[in-house]
Amino acid sequence: MVSAVRRGQSLSKVAAGFGVSRSTVRHWVNRAHSQRLDRVDFSDRPPGRREPVNRTARETEDLVLSARRELKECSALGEFGAEAIHRELWRRRVASIPSVRTIGRILDRRGALDGRRRTRRPAPPAGWYLPRLAEHCVELDSFDIVEGLVIQGGLSVEVLTGVSLHGGLAEAWPRAKITAKTVVSAIVAYWRRFGLPAYAQFDNDTVFQGPHQHRDVIGRVTRLCLSLDVVPVFAPPRETGFQAAIENFNGAWQAKVWNRFHFSTRGELTSRSRRFITAHRRRRAARVDGAPARRPLLDDWSLDLQKIIDGRIIYLRRTSDTGTASLLGHTFPVDRNWPHRLVRAEVDLKSHRICFYALRRRDTSYQPMLKEIDHEIPRRKFHE
């Protein structure tokens, strides 16, 4: 409709051609303004601001909760309700102190009351388990494999998918079979076109991580990342949330491509998938432009699998009931006082150390180092 109006057609003629009212045509023309059509966000959204104008700032809510904790632990009177918090903030001469009723609503919203109502805490920021990523300073690309697809006639299909965390830059590679070599070839082409992120995240599939039957294995995909100074990150097994971005895109790809059309060949699927990816990127052009900058991949770079590997590998894991974590085919003692909790294990291949950091969704800023272990990965020749 917008394109037709810009070509000189009247609002009435365009409205009649599309079977809508003139006001509808005028609405979308006004939405587009003078922007290029591939840059316009035509997605529906509710009217008004994303957050109410009178919503209390997050910093103020955190200050209220902090004052409550201190009063609960240290107050001589033992009072730590809304009125006591209001008095404490006034004593500290805090600017713009919320009213007692507002403080009460903050405590209710943040689950700090003694009642047994279900607590709905704010979601942690995207990439909260990597500090620089959570601060929107760097970008992370997630990769995954969609398996079990069969075209009528018995043609099996597997799809390698990728999406960036902050920019939403997506890609999909339908293939007969996804192998480590396939993944390396696809990712290199993807990074040559769009640039290198700071992190690349995978699940624990052997295609990404390498064989599991041997200890201290550094697979082909991991070596690719290390050779480009991209930190590979492996999500914890059977955990929700860490792979949410790529899983969401996998669902969208299957709903909008695989389930919508009938395919006779893999070529037809690839063509339809390419159209979807092009439209998907156009829809998210503004978000992609606002994402953290990427480093260019040098034209003369080539992958040397026999080169001595260096850099960091990150494993996200949940500890056992005795506070141990399993990675690289080993079980490492982390902290007996941190059982069944999330940790980030950073393997430094240069200094031959593994540092374990505590992770908490409720308090993403709380990431102290729990344990530092010396561990050297043997320098083995990579077998093709």
Residue pairs with C-beta under 8 A, 6 or more apart in sequence:
1 14
1 18
1 20
1 24
1 25
1 28
1 29
2 28
2 29
2 32
2 37
2 40
3 37
4 13
4 14
4 17
5 11
5 14
5 25
5 29
11 22
11 25
11 26
11 29
12 22
14 25
15 21
15 22
15 24
15 25
18 25
28 42
31 40
31 42
32 40
32 42
33 40
38 282
38 285
39 285
39 286
41 283
41 286
43 283
56 98
56 102
56 106
60 96
60 98
60 106
61 106
61 109
61 110
63 89
63 94
64 85
64 89
64 98
64 103
64 106
64 107
65 106
65 107
65 110
65 112
67 85
67 88
67 89
67 92
68 80
68 85
68 107
68 112
70 88
71 79
71 80
71 84
71 85
71 88
72 80
75 84
77 84
82 100
82 101
82 103
82 104
82 107
83 100
85 103
86 97
86 98
86 99
86 100
86 103
89 97
89 98
90 97
98 106
106 112
107 113
109 120
110 121
110 122
111 119
111 120
111 121
121 362
124 134
124 361
124 364
125 134
125 364
126 133
126 134
126 165
126 166
126 245
127 133
127 134
127 140
127 165
127 166
128 134
128 361
128 364
129 242
129 316
129 342
129 344
129 359
129 364
130 140
130 199
130 233
130 314
130 344
131 367
132 138
132 198
133 139
133 140
133 165
133 198
133 199
134 364
136 166
136 292
137 292
138 197
138 198
138 199
138 292
139 164
139 165
139 166
139 167
139 197
139 198
139 199
139 291
139 292
139 293
139 294
140 164
140 165
140 166
140 197
140 198
140 199
140 200
140 201
140 233
141 162
141 163
141 164
141 165
141 169
141 190
141 197
141 199
141 200
141 201
142 162
142 163
142 164
142 165
142 200
142 201
142 202
142 243
142 245
142 246
143 160
143 161
143 162
143 183
143 187
143 200
143 201
143 202
143 208
143 246
144 160
144 161
144 162
144 202
144 203
144 243
144 246
144 247
144 250
145 158
145 159
145 160
145 161
145 178
145 205
145 207
146 158
146 159
146 161
146 250
146 253
146 254
147 158
147 178
149 156
149 157
149 158
149 159
149 258
150 156
150 157
151 157
151 263
151 264
151 265
151 266
151 269
152 262
152 263
152 264
153 264
155 176
155 265
155 266
156 176
156 177
157 174
157 175
157 176
157 266
157 269
158 174
158 175
158 176
158 177
158 178
159 172
159 173
159 174
159 175
159 178
159 253
159 273
160 172
160 173
160 175
160 178
160 182
160 183
160 186
161 170
161 171
161 172
161 173
161 246
161 249
161 250
161 253
162 170
162 171
162 172
162 186
162 187
162 190
162 246
163 169
163 170
163 171
163 245
163 246
163 249
164 170
164 197
164 288
164 291
165 245
166 287
166 290
166 291
166 292
167 284
167 287
167 288
167 290
167 291
167 292
168 245
168 284
168 287
168 288
168 291
169 194
169 281
169 284
169 288
169 291
170 249
170 277
170 280
170 281
170 284
171 186
171 190
171 277
172 253
172 257
172 273
172 276
172 277
173 182
173 186
174 266
174 269
174 270
174 273
175 182
175 266
176 266
178 207
179 207
180 207
180 208
180 210
180 219
180 220
180 221
181 220
183 207
183 208
183 220
183 221
184 220
184 221
184 224
184 303
187 200
187 221
187 224
188 224
188 297
188 303
191 197
191 228
191 297
192 297
194 294
195 293
195 294
195 295
195 296
195 297
196 228
196 229
196 230
196 294
196 295
196 296
196 297
197 230
197 294
198 230
198 231
198 292
199 230
199 231
199 232
199 233
199 314
200 225
200 230
200 231
200 232
200 233
201 232
201 233
201 234
201 235
201 242
201 243
201 246
202 208
202 209
202 221
202 232
202 233
202 234
202 235
203 234
203 235
203 237
203 243
204 234
204 235
204 237
206 212
206 219
207 221
208 219
208 221
208 222
208 234
209 217
209 219
209 221
209 222
209 234
210 217
210 218
210 219
210 220
210 221
210 222
211 217
211 219
212 329
214 329
215 328
215 329
215 330
216 328
216 329
216 330
216 377
216 378
217 328
217 329
218 226
218 309
218 313
218 377
220 305
220 382
221 232
222 232
222 313
223 303
223 305
223 307
223 309
223 382
224 303
225 231
225 232
226 232
226 309
226 310
226 311
226 313
226 349
227 303
227 304
227 307
227 309
228 297
228 301
229 311
231 311
231 312
231 313
231 314
232 313
232 314
233 314
233 315
233 316
234 313
234 314
234 315
234 316
234 327
235 242
235 243
235 316
236 242
236 316
236 317
236 318
236 342
239 316
239 318
239 342
241 361
242 316
252 280
253 273
253 276
256 276
257 269
257 272
257 273
257 276
258 269
261 268
261 272
263 269
263 272
281 288
305 382
305 384
306 381
306 382
308 379
309 349
310 349
310 350
311 349
311 350
312 346
312 347
312 348
312 349
313 346
313 347
313 349
314 344
314 345
314 346
314 347
315 325
315 327
315 328
315 344
315 345
315 347
316 342
316 343
316 344
316 345
316 359
317 325
317 326
317 327
317 342
317 343
317 345
318 325
318 340
318 341
318 342
318 343
319 325
319 334
319 335
319 338
319 339
319 340
319 341
319 342
319 343
320 326
320 339
320 340
321 339
321 340
322 333
322 336
322 339
323 333
323 334
323 335
323 336
323 337
323 338
323 339
324 331
324 332
324 333
324 334
325 331
325 332
325 334
325 343
325 345
325 356
326 332
327 345
327 347
328 347
328 375
328 377
330 375
332 345
332 354
332 356
332 371
332 373
332 375
333 371
334 343
334 356
334 370
334 371
335 356
335 358
335 370
335 371
338 358
338 370
341 358
341 359
341 360
342 358
342 359
342 360
342 361
343 356
343 357
343 358
343 359
343 370
344 356
344 357
344 359
344 367
345 354
345 355
345 356
345 357
346 354
346 355
346 357
347 353
347 354
347 375
347 377
348 354
348 355
349 377
352 374
352 375
352 376
352 377
353 372
353 373
353 374
353 375
354 372
354 373
354 375
355 369
355 371
355 372
356 369
356 370
356 371
356 372
356 373
357 367
357 368
357 369
357 370
358 366
358 367
358 368
358 369
358 370
359 367
360 366
360 367
